[in-house]
Amino acid sequence: MPIKQRCGTPGRTCAAALDAHGYAHYYYEVEPLGVFIIENVFGSDVGLYYTSGEEVVKVR
């Protein structure tokens, strides 16, 4: 079961400054459930994922 993990690792913050339109941009990874669990237990990025990208969120 793939899990979408914002910032690639639990507990990290990775948003860039707001753009001119009031959006925050976040890096994300889609990773296997086992990798997600390991990252949560150890609190570090394993670096194994299916895909990654940028999530854009309206904050204003």
ChimeraX attribute file (.defattr): number of C-alpha atoms within 10 A of each C-alpha:
attribute: neighborCount
match mode: 1-to-1
recipient: residues
	/A:1	7
	/A:2	14
	/A:3	16
	/A:4	17
	/A:5	16
	/A:6	21
	/A:7	20
	/A:8	25
	/A:9	20
	/A:10	17
	/A:11	12
	/A:12	12
	/A:13	12
	/A:14	15
	/A:15	17
	/A:16	11
	/A:17	10
	/A:18	14
	/A:19	10
	/A:20	7
	/A:21	9
	/A:22	13
	/A:23	17
	/A:24	19
	/A:25	17
	/A:26	17
	/A:27	17
	/A:28	19
	/A:29	21
	/A:30	19
	/A:31	21
	/A:32	15
	/A:33	13
	/A:34	12
	/A:35	17
	/A:36	23
	/A:37	13
	/A:38	13
	/A:39	18
	/A:40	14
	/A:41	10
	/A:42	11
	/A:43	14
	/A:44	14
	/A:45	16
	/A:46	14
	/A:47	11
	/A:48	13
	/A:49	18
	/A:50	11
	/A:51	10
	/A:52	16
	/A:53	12
	/A:54	14
	/A:55	14
	/A:56	13
	/A:57	13
	/A:58	11
	/A:59	9
	/A:60	8
